[in-house]
Amino acid sequence: MPFSPLASQHCQPRKGADHALDRPAIDGHLATLPGWTLTEDGKGIVKDFNFKDFHHTLGFINAVGFMANRQDHHPDLEAGYGHCQLLWSTHDVGGLSLNDFICAARVEALLDR
Ligand SMILES: C[C@H](O)[C@H](O)[C@H]1CNC2=NC(N)=NC(=O)C2=N1
């Protein structure tokens, strides 16, 4: 599946409420990211990923971590033996910024084949 053009963008320092995306922008970006949903409080986006065992789960987490450090934008992670939930939210903005969607798209690109 071709991935979102967001995946070729780079995170920028985004601080302050001016960088918070409004609902139409959020919905527009979500439409390009299969499986990603808005959190109940509307301040984050989440997706669950399943893997066949711990090694594959940890490999995914390491790949996401490498990308996140390169982008200087970091997810919340919850993981178990064969699954990992990622949550993107921009703390410096108090909600969703473009950085969250860039990183979600970059995660999809990691898994693309
Ligand atoms: C100084 C540094 O760029 C900031 O603290 C970055 C680091 N990673 C971050 N990650 C996330 N998810 N939100 C942020 O606001 C954020 N800020």
The ligand as an ORCA input file, in Angstrom:
! r2SCAN-3c Opt
* xyz 0 1
  C      13.417     19.677     23.157
  C      12.663     18.639     22.358
  O      12.674     18.979     21.007
  C      11.210     18.531     22.805
  O      11.158     18.284     24.193
  C      10.451     17.469     22.048
  C      10.970     16.065     22.280
  N       9.989     15.058     21.919
  C       8.674     15.312     21.980
  N       7.788     14.341     21.771
  C       6.493     14.564     21.854
  N       5.635     13.569     21.640
  N       6.012     15.787     22.146
  C       6.806     16.831     22.351
  O       6.327     17.937     22.617
  C       8.207     16.616     22.251
  N       9.063     17.593     22.392
*
